[in-house]
Amino acid sequence: MKNFLYQISLLLTLSVFVSSCEDAIDLDLGNPVSQVVIDAVINQTTDTQWIYVSKSSAYLNNGQAQGYLVDSLGILDTLNFVFHKFQMKESGKYFFVPPAANTFQFGQTYQLAVFDKQNTYVSESKLNAPTSIDSLTVKYEKNGPFGGSEGNYITLWSKDKVGVGDYYWFKLYRNDSLQSKASDIRIAIDNSTTPGGNGDGDLFIIPIRQNFSSRPYLKNETARIEILSITPEMYLYLNLINTQLQNVGLFAVPPTNVPTNIICINNPQIKLLGFFCMAGKVSSDKLVIP
């Protein structure tokens, strides 16, 4: 009887403790500081190039970030000092249509310049040549790779460039829609996900080339993959973004802004967000799922 009463007392104590863990806590995060955010990933193709400028929102604000109007912006070729000015489509969205395929050349260094009233924001990036894509294939799997369900899965057949120290960003499009969840961020060093260069010049390893489907593809859906050759700094930036987007669970750490490579040259105390990178781009043909 005493043992029974002890168990009841213990359960009541635990229930009080657990319920107390569910009490709401009001946190004072202070007044948010709005920062200029610049997203500029520019490739060497004749596609329309875009630079997006916005202002950051408070952490608990789930609304859409507002576009931010600057005086002018563009990309400077540091070899011949040609400034490629971007035109404004709407507030926060600026575009440039390269007149030729060699407007931006591999191996050259380019600078981003943004003029915002009395402030000037700058950054610098080298344009690295891309690798090539042989093909995309599709296969019906009873048990999908990496624990996926039954259905159609695609495989990317492509090799890392010869030479240690190449960095890649893989973009997957499903029916022309970019897949942009945290789980869709695919990056690589040489042909692998870790440094070392042991597989330099080889096919991208299986966790890369067969890991492009969060769900199986349906009949008549289309798949397309882009590979961007990026800088080591952009690789680190994407890695940190992936960490922040998946920073959940019991052992999550306090969220923080990912560092940028863009600075205000006239006032270093002004801190910005976003990133600038010149990226060599190669794109596969569309694969229609039979």
C-alpha positions in Angstrom: 0.0 0.0 0.0 2.8 2.4 0.9 4.5 1.5 -2.4 1.3 2.2 -4.3 0.9 5.6 -2.6 4.5 6.4 -3.4 4.0 5.7 -7.1 0.8 7.9 -7.2 2.7 10.7 -5.5 5.6 10.4 -8.0 3.2 10.5 -11.0 1.5 13.6 -9.6 4.8 15.3 -9.1 6.0 14.4 -12.7 2.7 15.6 -14.1 3.1 19.0 -12.4 6.7 19.3 -13.6 5.8 18.4 -17.2 2.8 20.7 -17.3 5.0 23.5 -16.0 7.3 23.0 -19.0 4.4 23.9 -21.3 3.8 27.3 -19.8 4.1 30.2 -22.3 7.1 32.5 -21.8 7.2 36.0 -23.2 10.6 37.0 -24.5 11.7 40.6 -25.0 13.8 40.5 -28.1 14.2 44.2 -28.2 13.7 46.5 -31.2 14.7 44.7 -34.4 17.4 46.4 -36.5 16.5 46.4 -40.2 19.4 45.7 -42.5 19.9 45.9 -46.2 19.9 42.4 -47.9 21.6 41.9 -51.3 21.3 38.6 -53.2 23.4 38.6 -56.3 24.4 35.3 -57.9 25.5 36.1 -61.5 26.4 33.5 -64.1 28.2 33.6 -67.5 25.2 32.8 -69.7 23.1 35.2 -71.8 20.1 34.6 -69.5 18.7 37.6 -67.8 20.8 38.2 -64.6 19.1 39.4 -61.4 20.1 41.2 -58.2 17.6 41.4 -55.4 17.7 44.1 -52.7 15.4 44.1 -49.7 15.3 45.0 -46.0 15.5 42.3 -43.3 12.4 41.6 -41.1 12.2 40.9 -37.4 12.7 37.2 -36.5 9.1 36.6 -35.5 7.7 38.5 -38.5 6.6 35.9 -41.1 5.6 38.4 -43.7 7.3 38.8 -47.1 10.5 40.9 -47.1 9.9 44.2 -48.7 12.0 45.3 -51.7 14.4 48.2 -51.2 15.1 50.9 -53.7 18.8 52.0 -54.2 20.2 54.7 -56.5 22.0 52.3 -58.8 23.9 49.0 -58.9 25.9 46.8 -61.2 28.9 44.5 -61.9 32.3 45.9 -62.6 34.8 44.0 -64.8 38.1 44.5 -63.0 40.1 43.6 -66.1 38.8 46.2 -68.6 36.9 48.4 -66.1 33.5 48.0 -67.9 30.6 48.6 -65.6 27.5 46.6 -66.4 24.6 48.6 -64.9 21.5 46.8 -63.9 18.0 48.3 -64.6 15.2 48.3 -62.1 12.2 46.2 -62.9 10.4 47.1 -59.7 11.5 48.1 -56.2 14.2 45.6 -55.0 14.5 43.8 -58.4 17.2 44.7 -60.8 18.1 43.0 -64.1 20.8 42.9 -66.8 20.7 41.1 -70.1 24.2 40.2 -71.2 24.7 41.2 -74.9 27.0 38.2 -75.6 27.9 34.8 -74.2 31.4 36.1 -73.3 30.2 39.2 -71.4 31.4 37.5 -68.2 34.5 35.4 -68.7 35.9 32.5 -66.7 38.9 33.2 -64.6 38.1 36.9 -64.3 37.4 38.8 -61.1 34.3 41.0 -60.8 33.0 43.5 -58.3 29.5 44.2 -57.1 28.8 47.9 -56.5 25.6 49.2 -55.0 25.1 53.0 -54.5 22.5 53.8 -51.8 22.4 57.5 -51.1 25.6 58.3 -49.2 26.6 54.6 -48.8 28.4 52.4 -51.2 28.3 48.6 -50.8 30.9 46.4 -52.5 32.0 42.8 -52.9 34.3 40.8 -55.1 34.1 37.3 -56.7 36.0 35.2 -59.2 34.1 33.5 -62.0 35.0 29.8 -62.1 34.4 27.6 -65.1 31.6 25.0 -64.7 31.8 21.3 -65.2 29.7 19.4 -67.8 26.6 17.3 -67.5 26.4 14.1 -69.5 22.8 13.2 -68.9 19.9 12.6 -66.6 18.3 9.2 -66.3 15.1 8.0 -64.6 14.4 4.6 -63.0 11.4 3.1 -61.3 12.4 1.9 -57.8 10.4 -0.4 -55.5 12.4 1.1 -52.6 13.5 4.6 -53.3 17.1 5.7 -52.5 17.8 6.9 -49.0 14.5 5.6 -47.6 12.2 7.0 -50.3 8.9 5.5 -51.3 8.2 3.5 -54.4 8.3 5.5 -57.7 10.4 7.2 -60.3 13.8 8.6 -59.3 16.4 10.5 -61.4 20.1 10.2 -61.5 22.6 12.9 -62.5 25.5 11.7 -64.6 28.3 14.2 -64.3 31.9 14.4 -63.3 33.9 16.8 -61.2 36.5 18.9 -63.1 40.1 17.7 -62.9 42.0 19.6 -60.3 41.5 19.7 -56.5 39.5 22.5 -55.0 36.3 22.8 -57.1 33.0 23.8 -55.4 29.6 23.2 -56.7 25.9 24.1 -56.1 23.3 21.8 -57.6 19.8 23.3 -58.3 16.8 21.0 -59.0 13.8 22.2 -61.0 10.6 20.2 -61.0 8.2 21.3 -63.7 10.3 24.5 -64.1 9.9 25.3 -60.4 13.1 25.6 -58.4 13.1 23.3 -55.4 14.2 25.6 -52.5 13.5 23.9 -49.2 16.4 23.4 -46.8 16.6 19.7 -47.8 17.0 20.8 -51.5 20.3 22.6 -50.9 22.9 20.4 -52.6 26.6 21.4 -52.5 29.9 19.5 -53.1 33.6 19.9 -52.9 35.2 18.2 -55.9 33.1 15.0 -56.4 32.1 14.6 -52.8 30.5 16.3 -49.8 33.8 16.4 -47.8 37.2 17.9 -48.6 40.2 15.8 -49.5 40.1 15.5 -53.3 40.4 11.7 -53.2 37.8 11.4 -56.0 39.1 14.3 -58.1 37.8 14.2 -61.6 35.4 11.3 -60.9 31.6 10.9 -61.1 29.8 12.7 -58.3 29.3 10.2 -55.5 25.9 8.4 -55.1 24.6 10.6 -52.2 24.9 13.5 -54.7 23.9 12.1 -58.0 21.0 10.0 -56.7 19.6 12.4 -54.1 17.6 14.9 -56.1 14.0 13.8 -55.2 12.2 14.6 -52.0 9.4 12.6 -53.5 9.1 10.3 -56.5 8.4 11.9 -59.9 5.0 11.4 -61.4 4.3 10.5 -65.1 4.8 13.5 -67.4 6.5 15.6 -64.8 9.8 17.3 -65.9 13.1 17.4 -64.2 16.1 19.7 -64.8 19.3 20.2 -62.9 21.7 23.1 -63.0 25.3 22.8 -61.7 26.9 26.1 -60.6 30.7 26.3 -60.0 30.9 28.6 -57.0 33.6 30.1 -54.8 34.7 28.5 -51.5 33.1 31.4 -49.7 29.7 30.7 -51.4 30.0 27.1 -50.4 30.5 28.0 -46.8 27.6 30.5 -47.0 25.2 27.8 -48.3 26.4 25.4 -45.7 25.7 27.9 -42.9 22.3 28.6 -44.4 21.5 24.9 -44.5 22.5 24.6 -40.8 20.3 27.6 -39.8 17.3 26.3 -41.7 17.5 22.9 -40.1 18.3 24.3 -36.6 15.5 22.6 -34.8 15.0 20.0 -32.0 16.2 19.5 -28.5 19.8 20.5 -29.2 19.1 23.5 -31.4 21.3 26.6 -30.9 20.1 30.2 -30.9 19.5 31.3 -34.5 21.8 33.9 -36.0 22.3 35.8 -39.2 24.6 34.2 -41.7 27.7 36.4 -42.4 27.9 38.2 -45.7 30.8 39.1 -48.1 29.3 42.5 -48.8 30.7 45.6 -47.0 29.9 49.3 -46.8 33.2 50.9 -47.7 32.4 54.4 -46.5 31.0 53.2 -43.1 32.2 49.8 -41.9 29.9 50.0 -38.9 26.9 49.4 -41.3 26.3 45.7 -41.4 24.6 44.0 -44.4 23.1 40.6 -45.2 23.1 38.5 -48.4 25.9 37.4 -50.7 27.6 38.1 -54.0 29.0 35.3 -56.2 29.9 34.9 -59.8 29.0 31.3 -60.8 29.8 29.2 -63.8 26.6 27.6 -64.9 25.8 24.4 -66.9 22.2 23.1 -67.2 20.9 19.7 -68.2 18.1 19.3 -70.8 14.7 18.7 -69.4 13.9 15.1 -68.7 10.2 14.2 -69.1 9.2 11.3 -66.8 7.7 8.5 -69.0 
